[in-house]
Amino acid sequence: MAVKHIPTQEVHKGQKGGITGCGFNTTEHSDHWVHSTSKITCNKNGCK
């Protein structure tokens, strides 16, 4: 599953309501995150 950060348009590994692969908490500012089927674009450890 992937989740997209709307302000940066970056796609991370994870799901809304949890923690991304690289450690972002998607419950903080939850309106900035949406589920996505796009390819993961984050290059940080845990997402790639």
C-alpha positions in Angstrom: 0.0 0.0 0.0 1.2 3.5 -0.7 0.2 6.9 0.8 0.7 10.3 -0.8 1.7 13.5 1.0 -0.4 16.1 -0.8 1.8 19.2 0.0 5.0 17.6 -1.4 3.3 15.2 -3.9 5.7 12.5 -2.5 4.5 8.9 -2.4 5.6 6.8 0.6 5.3 3.1 1.6 2.6 2.7 4.2 -1.1 3.6 4.8 -3.1 6.5 6.1 -3.6 6.3 9.9 -0.1 4.8 10.6 3.6 5.3 10.1 5.2 5.4 6.6 8.2 3.2 5.9 10.6 6.1 6.5 8.9 7.1 9.8 6.4 9.9 9.0 3.3 9.7 11.2 0.2 10.0 8.9 -2.1 10.6 11.8 -0.5 14.1 12.3 -2.1 16.5 9.8 -4.1 13.6 8.4 -5.7 15.8 5.8 -2.3 16.0 4.1 -2.3 12.3 3.4 -4.3 10.2 0.9 -4.2 6.5 -0.2 -2.5 6.1 -3.5 -1.8 3.4 -6.1 1.1 5.5 -7.6 4.7 4.3 -7.6 6.6 5.1 -4.4 8.7 8.1 -4.9 10.4 8.5 -1.5 14.0 7.5 -1.6 14.5 7.3 2.2 15.3 4.0 4.0 12.2 2.0 4.7 10.2 3.3 1.7 12.6 2.2 -1.1 
